[in-house]
Amino acid sequence: MVTTIMEGLTMPDSDRSQQVDALLNGLPEVLPPPRVCTKLRLAAGLTQQDVADAVGVKRVAVTRWELGQTSPRRPHRENYLRLLKGLAERFPEAAKADEGMPTPASEGGSG
């Protein structure tokens, strides 16, 4: 029989809470659906080039993100999320997902 170090030990709830928080903090934040990202950008009157310049990528990267073809990676992901959060605060109506509207991934087509 193999015994682990943790067997028989009880962990206080506060320690468990800290472990859960550590796991959650290590998870990447979820981006809004691509359609919402586009709506937020348009509501602010920004071009894809404006976003690309601010985030530090080429315009084609923003195009791909908004089409759902790719997702931003670090460190651009954090900057893009920060921008989207700020836009969502200023334009709450644009931050809402369109119910019943297909996402780019579900629309199909060639790509």
C-alpha positions as CSV (number, residue, x, y, z in Angstrom):
1,M,0.0,0.0,0.0
2,V,1.4,3.4,-1.0
3,T,0.8,6.2,1.4
4,T,0.9,9.8,0.3
5,I,2.1,12.7,2.5
6,M,-1.3,14.3,2.6
7,E,-3.2,11.1,3.8
8,G,-4.6,11.5,7.2
9,L,-3.9,15.2,7.3
10,T,-6.7,17.7,7.6
11,M,-6.4,21.0,6.0
12,P,-8.1,24.1,7.5
13,D,-10.8,25.7,5.3
14,S,-8.8,28.9,5.1
15,D,-5.9,27.0,3.5
16,R,-8.3,25.3,1.0
17,S,-9.8,28.7,0.2
18,Q,-6.3,30.0,-0.5
19,Q,-5.6,27.0,-2.8
20,V,-8.8,27.6,-4.7
21,D,-8.0,31.3,-5.1
22,A,-4.5,30.4,-6.4
23,L,-6.0,28.1,-9.0
24,L,-8.5,30.7,-10.1
25,N,-5.8,33.4,-10.3
26,G,-3.7,31.1,-12.5
27,L,-6.5,30.7,-15.0
28,P,-6.6,33.0,-18.0
29,E,-9.5,35.4,-18.1
30,V,-12.1,34.5,-20.7
31,L,-12.4,36.8,-23.7
32,P,-15.9,37.9,-24.8
33,P,-17.2,36.3,-27.9
34,P,-15.5,37.7,-31.1
35,R,-18.8,39.4,-32.1
36,V,-18.9,41.3,-28.8
37,C,-15.2,42.4,-29.2
38,T,-16.1,43.9,-32.6
39,K,-19.2,45.6,-31.2
40,L,-17.2,47.1,-28.4
41,R,-14.6,48.4,-30.8
42,L,-17.2,49.9,-33.1
43,A,-19.1,51.5,-30.2
44,A,-16.0,53.3,-29.3
45,G,-15.4,54.4,-32.8
46,L,-12.1,52.6,-33.0
47,T,-10.6,51.0,-36.0
48,Q,-8.8,47.6,-36.0
49,Q,-5.6,49.5,-36.6
50,D,-6.3,51.7,-33.5
51,V,-6.7,48.5,-31.4
52,A,-3.6,46.9,-33.0
53,D,-1.5,49.9,-32.3
54,A,-2.6,50.1,-28.7
55,V,-2.2,46.4,-28.0
56,G,1.1,46.1,-29.9
57,V,0.1,43.8,-32.8
58,K,-0.5,44.0,-36.5
59,R,-4.0,44.8,-37.7
60,V,-4.4,41.4,-39.2
61,A,-4.1,39.9,-35.7
62,V,-7.1,42.0,-34.5
63,T,-9.0,40.9,-37.6
64,R,-8.4,37.3,-36.8
65,W,-9.4,37.7,-33.2
66,E,-12.6,39.4,-34.2
67,L,-13.4,36.6,-36.7
68,G,-12.7,34.0,-34.0
69,Q,-9.9,32.5,-36.1
70,T,-7.2,33.0,-33.4
71,S,-6.9,34.3,-29.8
72,P,-4.4,36.7,-28.5
73,R,-1.5,35.4,-26.5
74,R,0.6,36.9,-23.7
75,P,1.4,39.8,-23.3
76,H,-1.1,41.0,-25.9
77,R,-3.9,39.0,-24.3
78,E,-3.7,41.0,-21.1
79,N,-3.6,44.3,-22.9
80,Y,-6.5,43.3,-25.1
81,L,-8.6,42.2,-22.1
82,R,-7.9,45.4,-20.3
83,L,-9.0,47.4,-23.4
84,L,-12.2,45.3,-23.7
85,K,-13.0,45.7,-20.0
86,G,-12.7,49.4,-20.3
87,L,-14.8,49.6,-23.4
88,A,-17.4,47.3,-21.7
89,E,-17.7,49.8,-18.8
90,R,-18.2,52.7,-21.2
91,F,-20.5,50.9,-23.6
92,P,-22.5,48.3,-21.6
93,E,-25.0,47.8,-24.3
94,A,-22.3,46.8,-26.8
95,A,-20.9,44.4,-24.2
96,K,-24.0,42.2,-24.3
97,A,-23.9,39.1,-26.5
98,D,-26.5,38.8,-29.2
99,E,-28.8,36.0,-28.2
100,G,-29.6,33.7,-31.0
101,M,-27.0,35.1,-33.2
102,P,-24.5,32.6,-34.6
103,T,-20.9,32.9,-33.6
104,P,-18.2,32.9,-36.3
105,A,-17.3,29.3,-35.4
106,S,-20.9,28.1,-35.9
107,E,-21.5,30.0,-39.2
108,G,-19.2,27.7,-41.1
109,G,-18.0,28.7,-44.5
110,S,-14.5,28.5,-45.9
111,G,-11.6,30.1,-44.1
